[in-house]
Amino acid sequence: ILFDQEISDLIRMKDVATTDIIFTTPSEDLNEVLKKFTIRNLHRIPVVKDEDHSFLLGMLDRREVIQFYNQRIQEIKSGKEVEEKQPGLETSRLMLTEVEEAMTAPPETIPAEMGLKEVQEMITHRKLKAFPVLDKHGELYGIISLSDVQNAVVKGDFSQKAADIATRSVITVAKNDNLFSALSKITSGDYAVLPVVDPHNPKKVTGVISRRDIMAFLGQVMVKHT
């Protein structure tokens, strides 16, 4: 309908474009930028001048930010940080806080025997876009993401079970790991969520942790220190 010549003069981009624009500036803290990408589930953000928010400098891609963040994490881990420079409040808090304090628990999980149609229904109506898959003993079997479900649906074989489409090689964190370690793993593979397991039983899922969970935790810390 947008290409109908009879109404072409009646529709302008200003009529359909959102005015609630999320943007960043060259001087904004990286953690704040990550929060915007995560909380609003954005893939690109406009970059504007610090002194003039109406002047567009360019676009910032989520993957570019994650790549840079990974690089900074590796630099910190390898000791390339200037020795006399103290880590920022955010980094310090992440290093001193266990995953258990920020994770979502109890976690929503998918039984390995759940049918594809049920899995599709569940995952498309949840905020999280990846879920741990548990076997009949309640132990971690794998993980299913939205893309796993979409690929399976395209093939059209609805006789498949969750076990058939789950990714078996799962990156996990223990509930007593620190949040900095968890964020490193999440950003290294751009994972939606990571299963949180019992440190004494890596098959027992006690929760899930996402970038959103970690940023929400940092947000609470920042509020307490302002």
LINKA-V908333 format. One record per backbone hydrogen bond with DSSP energy under -0.5 kcal/mol. CO is the residue of the C=O (numbers start at 0). NH is the residue of the N-H. If there is no record, write none. Layout:
BEGIN
CO | NH
CO | NH
END
This chain:
BEGIN
0 | 3
3 | 6
3 | 7
4 | 7
6 | 9
6 | 10
11 | 14
11 | 15
12 | 15
12 | 16
18 | 20
20 | 22
21 | 45
23 | 47
24 | 27
28 | 32
29 | 33
30 | 34
31 | 35
32 | 36
33 | 37
34 | 38
35 | 39
36 | 41
37 | 40
42 | 61
44 | 59
45 | 23
45 | 47
46 | 56
46 | 57
47 | 25
51 | 48
51 | 54
53 | 55
54 | 48
57 | 46
58 | 60
59 | 44
60 | 64
61 | 65
62 | 66
63 | 67
64 | 68
65 | 69
66 | 70
67 | 71
68 | 72
69 | 73
70 | 74
71 | 75
72 | 76
73 | 77
74 | 79
74 | 80
75 | 78
81 | 84
83 | 85
87 | 91
88 | 92
89 | 93
90 | 94
91 | 95
92 | 96
93 | 178
93 | 179
96 | 178
97 | 100
98 | 101
98 | 102
102 | 104
103 | 207
107 | 131
109 | 133
110 | 113
111 | 162
113 | 161
114 | 118
115 | 119
116 | 120
117 | 121
118 | 122
119 | 123
121 | 124
122 | 125
128 | 145
130 | 143
131 | 109
132 | 140
132 | 141
133 | 111
134 | 137
138 | 134
141 | 132
142 | 166
143 | 130
144 | 148
145 | 149
146 | 150
147 | 151
148 | 152
149 | 153
150 | 154
151 | 155
151 | 156
152 | 155
155 | 157
156 | 159
159 | 115
160 | 163
160 | 164
161 | 164
161 | 165
165 | 167
166 | 142
167 | 169
169 | 171
170 | 194
172 | 196
173 | 176
174 | 99
176 | 98
177 | 181
178 | 182
179 | 183
180 | 184
181 | 185
182 | 186
183 | 187
184 | 188
185 | 189
185 | 190
191 | 210
193 | 208
194 | 172
194 | 196
195 | 205
195 | 206
196 | 174
197 | 200
200 | 197
200 | 203
202 | 139
202 | 204
203 | 197
203 | 205
206 | 195
207 | 103
208 | 193
209 | 213
210 | 214
211 | 215
212 | 216
213 | 217
214 | 218
215 | 219
216 | 220
217 | 221
218 | 222
219 | 223
220 | 224
222 | 225
END
